[in-house]
Amino acid sequence: MSWTSKQFSILSLVAITSFMGTFLISSINIALPSIEKSFELDAVTLSWVVTAFLLSMALLLLPAGRWGDLTGIRRLFKTGVILFTLSSVLCALSPSGLWLIGFRFVQGAGAAFTSTTGPAILVSAFPPRQRGSVLGMSVSAVYLGLAFGPFVGGILTQSLGWRSIFYVSALLGIGLTIITHLFLGKDMGLPDTTPKKVNLKGLFYYTIGLTTLLYGSSTIPRLSGWLLITAGFLALLVFWKTEAKNPNPVIPTTLFTKNRLFAFSNLAALINYSATFAIVFLLSLYLQKIQNMSPRQAGMILVAQPLMMAFFSPVAGHLSDKIQPRLLATLGMTMCTLGLAALSFLGPVTSIAFLVFLLVWMGLGFAFFSSPNMNTIMSSVDKTKYGLASGTAATMRVVGQIASMTIVTSLFALLFNGKSVETIGSSTFLTAMRYGFLTFSIISMAGIYFSYNRGTMKRE
């Protein structure tokens, strides 16, 4: 496998940016108990420290992907790095929990711009026969961020406080901003000399639907919460209908209605992330509350899953260049389903060795799902839609992550009665966690169907 220096530089930049985003997410998860004490937040409000970041990404990934195809993916990538860096500083300086949630929303916007353009930049710089391998390496960087996040975040939180995590992210962002502007270069060969006008009418319904759905989940079991959730689903339905009739949509619905490979691969990703994202969130609280571990100790345990992801994702990506990706992805989805079901049996005296085994098992399963699935998505469209395909895949990931957090938030709202994780009884917390993992395992079973029945990927 021979690469030019330009290809190597592009892969390095995209990989480092991918690392930064997930490093921040996973390190903040381990710092949540400290943030809760610092700002005296209840359990539902605390969950919004994570959810606000994801909501911002979900709202912007679709238009960002379309915008990148029309105006230049490299330009948008650079903008995202700058925005992510500035918002990291603001998060570190937050005077209250509400300000932190607001700055996390801004930070999510920067992450959206880099997430939606990174894979598109990669597939445009490498030939199809190397696509699975380089995407696997990029995914590996994502999981390295997840791996180092709990470990480094635990050390920083315990030694310097949770704000130090954002200062470290800002320093990384400054370095990456300089490197990106020196080596990434400018966009060339855009499909149109005059950008098309994109009708954003449908995006309005998408924004309203997703926001009301999330906010409603945090206010149940009140009647207003259920009404907001219903209104959110209806608004998302209107969004889909509007986009289907729109001559210049943000997302062409025909990609889902006429491209089975693209549609089922994205649905499989949506289901996978819906079922697996909240694992670290729940286990971070479990290890510190139930097992009485420090943030650093909890981080060292949670590192097992993403380390397996990081190590085996390039292997799975390389294999997907040789055999049908759906077979590898289906194997990975099945392993995740079994692991989620096993996590529902965790209790106050569960062996740490057993928990580490489950994390290793699920990390391996997720690695075999993610890289082959991403290879399929990017290979199912032509090169003029790389940004859109990348943005759609990232949207499925983030919407899945939001769905995962929404399930957890709903369980907290139903069972905790407005109390914080710190003050709630251990048995109540374990009940919420058990219901959560059982729900996730049922959701993951549906992903096995879509993963296996997506169809055969044709190689160029």
MIMARTOR-484476 format. One line per 10 residues: number of its first residue (from 1); for each residue x, y, z of C-alpha. Coordinates in Angstrom, 2 decimals. Layout:
# residues N
NUM	X/Y/Z; ...
***
This chain:
# residues 460
1	0.00/0.00/0.00; 1.77/3.16/-1.23; 0.57/6.64/-0.31; 1.72/10.06/-1.39; 2.80/12.58/1.24; -0.41/14.53/0.58; -2.57/11.45/1.19; -0.71/10.70/4.41; -1.18/14.31/5.61; -4.91/14.22/4.87
11	-5.38/10.92/6.68; -3.44/12.23/9.69; -5.48/15.44/9.92; -8.82/13.69/9.66; -7.74/11.04/12.16; -6.52/13.60/14.72; -9.77/15.56/14.42; -11.78/12.38/14.85; -9.74/11.60/17.95; -10.42/15.02/19.48
21	-14.19/14.81/19.21; -14.58/11.43/20.86; -11.84/12.14/23.41; -13.86/15.08/24.67; -17.14/13.13/24.76; -15.72/10.16/26.67; -13.62/12.25/29.06; -16.63/14.40/29.97; -18.62/11.24/30.74; -16.12/10.31/33.43
31	-16.23/13.87/34.82; -20.03/14.04/35.10; -20.18/13.29/38.85; -17.71/16.14/39.46; -19.71/18.52/37.25; -22.88/17.50/39.11; -21.30/18.46/42.45; -19.73/21.65/41.10; -23.00/23.12/39.81; -25.46/21.14/42.02
41	-27.34/19.70/39.03; -30.10/17.11/39.15; -29.75/13.91/37.10; -31.83/15.08/34.13; -30.06/18.45/33.82; -26.71/16.69/34.11; -27.57/14.49/31.14; -27.97/17.65/29.05; -24.23/18.34/29.37; -23.87/15.39/26.99
51	-27.16/15.78/25.10; -26.67/19.47/24.16; -23.46/18.60/22.30; -25.19/15.76/20.45; -28.29/17.82/19.66; -26.22/20.55/18.02; -24.39/17.99/15.91; -27.63/16.30/14.88; -29.21/19.60/13.82; -26.24/20.68/11.70
61	-24.81/17.49/10.18; -27.35/17.22/7.36; -27.11/20.83/6.13; -23.34/20.81/6.68; -22.92/17.76/4.44; -24.95/19.39/1.69; -23.17/22.71/2.15; -19.79/20.99/1.93; -20.66/19.35/-1.40; -21.68/22.71/-2.86
71	-19.11/25.10/-1.40; -16.10/22.95/-0.49; -15.53/20.26/2.14; -12.05/21.44/3.09; -13.21/24.98/3.83; -15.97/23.68/6.08; -13.54/21.34/7.82; -11.24/24.25/8.71; -14.18/26.30/10.01; -15.24/23.42/12.24
81	-11.79/23.08/13.80; -11.71/26.79/14.71; -15.22/26.77/16.17; -14.49/23.62/18.20; -11.33/25.18/19.65; -12.96/28.48/20.68; -15.95/26.76/22.26; -13.63/24.49/24.28; -12.19/27.58/25.95; -15.68/28.89/26.70
91	-16.71/25.56/28.23; -13.69/25.69/30.54; -14.72/29.17/31.72; -18.42/28.32/32.28; -19.80/30.07/35.42; -22.82/27.75/35.77; -24.34/24.51/34.54; -26.65/26.30/32.09; -23.75/28.22/30.55; -21.82/24.97/30.22
101	-24.76/23.34/28.43; -25.01/26.35/26.08; -21.30/26.32/25.25; -21.48/22.55/24.69; -24.14/23.26/22.07; -21.75/25.62/20.27; -18.99/23.03/20.57; -21.26/20.48/18.91; -21.58/22.79/15.90; -17.83/22.74/15.36
111	-17.76/18.97/15.74; -20.58/18.69/13.18; -18.57/20.53/10.52; -15.52/18.28/10.96; -17.47/15.04/11.36; -19.48/15.48/8.18; -16.51/16.48/6.01; -13.75/14.21/7.36; -14.82/10.92/5.68; -15.72/12.83/2.50
121	-12.18/14.27/2.34; -10.73/10.79/2.83; -12.71/9.00/0.12; -12.00/11.80/-2.36; -8.24/11.49/-1.71; -7.89/7.69/-1.94; -8.80/5.13/-4.64; -11.77/2.78/-4.04; -9.55/-0.26/-3.39; -8.06/1.51/-0.34
131	-11.31/3.03/0.91; -12.07/0.44/3.58; -8.53/0.56/4.94; -8.31/4.35/5.36; -11.83/4.62/6.74; -10.90/1.87/9.18; -7.89/3.90/10.33; -10.08/6.98/10.74; -12.58/4.96/12.78; -9.68/3.61/14.81
141	-8.75/7.20/15.74; -12.34/7.71/16.88; -12.02/4.77/19.22; -8.59/5.82/20.45; -10.29/9.04/21.55; -12.91/6.97/23.32; -10.16/4.86/24.89; -7.95/7.66/26.17; -10.88/9.88/27.16; -11.97/8.02/30.33
151	-8.38/7.34/31.39; -6.96/10.84/30.80; -10.23/12.49/31.80; -10.21/10.60/35.09; -6.65/11.69/35.86; -7.34/15.33/34.90; -10.61/15.45/36.84; -9.08/13.97/39.97; -5.89/16.06/39.83; -6.89/19.40/38.27
161	-10.69/19.43/38.13; -13.12/18.86/35.26; -12.39/22.23/33.62; -8.87/21.04/32.75; -10.39/18.62/30.21; -11.64/21.54/28.12; -8.34/23.41/28.45; -6.48/20.35/27.11; -8.99/20.09/24.24; -8.45/23.76/23.43
171	-4.67/23.29/23.29; -5.08/20.34/20.93; -7.47/22.41/18.85; -5.00/25.28/18.52; -2.30/22.93/17.26; -4.69/21.24/14.85; -5.92/24.60/13.52; -2.36/25.56/12.59; -1.58/22.19/10.99; -4.87/22.12/9.07
181	-4.32/25.51/7.49; -0.75/24.58/6.58; -1.32/21.16/5.03; -4.96/20.55/4.09; -5.03/22.87/1.10; -7.99/24.33/-0.77; -10.98/22.73/-2.45; -10.60/22.01/-6.14; -12.91/20.63/-8.76; -16.25/21.46/-7.15
191	-19.16/19.96/-9.11; -20.71/23.33/-9.92; -19.17/26.74/-10.48; -22.31/28.37/-9.09; -23.65/26.74/-5.94; -27.24/25.58/-6.12; -29.76/27.09/-3.77; -30.79/24.59/-1.11; -34.35/24.90/0.19; -34.15/24.93/3.97
201	-37.89/24.72/4.64; -37.72/21.08/5.64; -34.80/21.79/7.97; -37.09/23.98/10.08; -39.34/21.00/10.84; -36.30/18.82/11.49; -34.96/21.31/14.05; -38.30/21.70/15.80; -38.96/17.96/15.80; -35.62/16.88/17.21
211	-35.52/19.63/19.85; -39.05/19.06/21.16; -38.50/15.31/21.15; -35.41/15.63/23.31; -36.83/18.25/25.67; -40.04/16.29/26.06; -38.12/13.18/27.11; -36.55/15.14/29.97; -39.93/16.30/31.36; -41.81/12.99/31.47
221	-43.83/11.59/33.21; -45.65/14.95/33.09; -48.35/15.17/30.41; -46.50/18.04/28.72; -43.53/15.74/28.19; -45.56/13.12/26.35; -47.24/15.84/24.26; -43.85/17.28/23.29; -42.55/13.84/22.32; -45.62/13.29/20.12
231	-45.20/16.72/18.55; -41.55/15.96/17.87; -42.36/12.76/15.99; -45.03/14.56/13.95; -42.60/17.36/13.03; -40.00/14.82/11.87; -42.68/13.18/9.72; -43.50/16.56/8.16; -39.77/17.07/7.55; -39.58/13.82/5.58
241	-42.68/14.65/3.53; -41.38/18.15/2.81; -37.98/16.89/1.69; -39.62/14.31/-0.60; -41.42/17.10/-2.51; -38.53/19.58/-2.42; -36.65/20.08/-5.75; -33.51/21.19/-3.85; -33.67/19.31/-0.54; -31.15/19.24/2.25
251	-31.22/15.45/1.96; -32.56/13.67/-1.16; -35.05/11.14/0.20; -34.53/9.03/-2.92; -31.23/7.89/-1.41; -33.32/6.05/1.16; -36.28/5.02/-0.99; -34.35/3.84/-4.08; -30.93/2.87/-2.72; -31.45/-0.12/-0.43
261	-27.74/-0.53/0.29; -27.45/3.08/1.45; -30.73/3.05/3.38; -30.25/-0.21/5.28; -26.61/0.59/6.11; -27.65/3.92/7.61; -30.52/2.33/9.52; -28.14/-0.29/10.90; -25.82/2.51/12.08; -28.73/4.38/13.66
271	-29.81/1.28/15.57; -26.28/0.36/16.62; -25.51/3.76/18.11; -28.97/3.97/19.71; -28.20/0.73/21.52; -24.57/1.30/22.50; -23.77/4.99/23.07; -25.08/5.26/26.65; -22.92/2.34/27.81; -20.06/4.59/28.96
281	-22.48/7.11/30.51; -24.22/4.44/32.61; -21.11/2.47/33.51; -19.23/5.61/34.53; -21.96/6.35/37.06; -22.20/2.67/38.05; -18.49/2.29/38.79; -18.29/5.50/40.82; -21.62/5.19/42.66; -22.11/1.45/43.11
291	-18.50/0.17/43.02; -17.16/3.27/44.89; -14.33/3.87/42.41; -12.51/7.14/41.82; -12.79/8.84/38.39; -9.29/7.58/37.51; -10.11/3.99/38.48; -13.38/4.06/36.55; -11.60/5.45/33.51; -9.06/2.63/33.58
301	-11.89/0.08/33.51; -13.87/1.76/30.73; -10.81/2.00/28.48; -11.12/-1.72/27.65; -13.97/-1.34/25.14; -12.60/1.50/22.95; -9.11/-0.03/22.96; -10.54/-3.12/21.28; -12.38/-0.87/18.84; -9.22/1.05/18.00
311	-7.11/-2.07/17.50; -9.54/-4.08/15.37; -11.26/-1.33/13.33; -8.41/-1.13/10.76; -8.45/-4.93/10.56; -12.20/-4.96/9.91; -11.88/-2.12/7.41; -9.16/-3.98/5.50; -11.23/-7.17/5.48; -14.21/-5.24/4.10
321	-12.13/-4.42/1.01; -11.88/-8.15/0.34; -15.17/-9.73/1.48; -18.73/-8.44/1.68; -18.97/-5.86/4.50; -22.50/-6.92/5.50; -21.18/-10.24/6.82; -18.63/-8.55/9.08; -21.11/-5.89/10.19; -23.78/-8.45/11.02
331	-21.31/-10.43/13.11; -20.41/-7.26/15.00; -24.06/-6.30/15.57; -24.81/-9.77/16.95; -21.90/-9.55/19.40; -23.11/-6.13/20.59; -26.64/-7.48/21.15; -25.40/-10.34/23.32; -23.12/-8.01/25.28; -25.93/-5.55/26.02
341	-28.14/-8.33/27.31; -25.34/-9.49/29.62; -24.80/-5.95/30.99; -28.36/-5.95/32.32; -27.24/-8.47/34.97; -24.72/-6.11/36.62; -25.22/-5.77/40.37; -23.56/-4.27/43.44; -21.07/-7.13/43.78; -20.45/-7.95/40.12
351	-16.87/-8.97/39.40; -14.82/-6.29/37.67; -13.18/-9.05/35.62; -16.61/-10.01/34.25; -17.36/-6.37/33.38; -14.01/-6.00/31.59; -14.73/-9.18/29.61; -18.07/-7.74/28.46; -16.42/-4.45/27.46; -13.75/-6.30/25.46
361	-16.43/-8.46/23.79; -18.54/-5.45/22.80; -15.51/-3.46/21.67; -14.61/-6.26/19.28; -18.20/-6.44/18.04; -18.43/-2.71/17.46; -15.13/-2.71/15.54; -16.40/-5.39/13.16; -19.59/-3.41/12.61; -18.44/0.18/12.23
371	-15.66/0.20/9.60; -17.36/-2.21/7.14; -20.65/-0.34/7.57; -19.02/3.03/6.83; -17.24/1.54/3.81; -20.62/0.38/2.48; -22.27/3.79/2.97; -19.51/5.74/1.22; -19.29/3.19/-1.62; -23.04/3.22/-2.33
381	-23.09/6.78/-3.79; -21.19/8.58/-6.55; -18.42/11.06/-5.77; -20.67/14.14/-6.14; -22.55/12.99/-3.02; -19.62/12.09/-0.76; -20.28/15.03/1.57; -23.98/14.20/1.74; -23.31/10.50/2.39; -20.75/11.34/5.06
391	-23.12/13.85/6.65; -26.00/11.38/6.59; -23.88/8.65/8.18; -22.71/11.07/10.86; -26.31/12.16/11.42; -27.39/8.56/11.91; -24.59/8.18/14.43; -25.48/11.31/16.38; -29.26/10.81/16.22; -28.61/7.29/17.49
401	-26.49/8.68/20.30; -29.26/11.15/21.13; -31.84/8.34/21.11; -29.61/6.38/23.48; -29.33/9.32/25.88; -33.06/10.03/25.51; -33.85/6.51/26.72; -31.57/6.97/29.72; -32.94/10.45/30.45; -36.50/9.12/30.29
411	-35.67/6.32/32.74; -34.02/8.82/35.10; -37.04/11.12/34.88; -39.45/8.23/35.55; -37.56/6.61/38.43; -35.48/9.30/40.14; -38.29/11.77/40.94; -36.11/14.82/40.33; -33.24/13.65/42.54; -29.55/13.59/41.62
421	-27.57/10.43/40.91; -25.58/11.08/44.09; -28.63/11.12/46.38; -30.73/8.40/44.74; -30.71/4.95/46.31; -28.40/2.31/44.86; -31.24/-0.12/44.18; -33.16/2.54/42.22; -30.12/3.35/40.12; -29.46/-0.33/39.40
431	-33.10/-0.77/38.35; -32.85/2.14/35.90; -29.58/0.77/34.52; -31.03/-2.74/34.14; -34.08/-1.45/32.25; -31.78/0.61/30.07; -29.55/-2.27/28.99; -32.53/-4.57/28.39; -34.09/-1.91/26.16; -30.83/-1.46/24.28
441	-30.45/-5.20/23.66; -33.96/-5.38/22.17; -33.23/-2.40/19.91; -29.94/-3.96/18.80; -31.74/-7.13/17.66; -33.51/-5.10/14.95; -30.12/-3.92/13.70; -29.09/-7.49/12.92; -31.91/-7.70/10.36; -31.03/-4.47/8.54
451	-27.32/-5.24/8.57; -27.70/-8.68/7.01; -30.41/-7.79/4.46; -28.87/-4.61/3.08; -27.71/-6.28/-0.14; -24.37/-6.78/-1.87; -21.86/-3.94/-2.23; -20.52/-3.52/-5.77; -16.89/-2.52/-5.91; -15.64/-0.01/-8.46
***
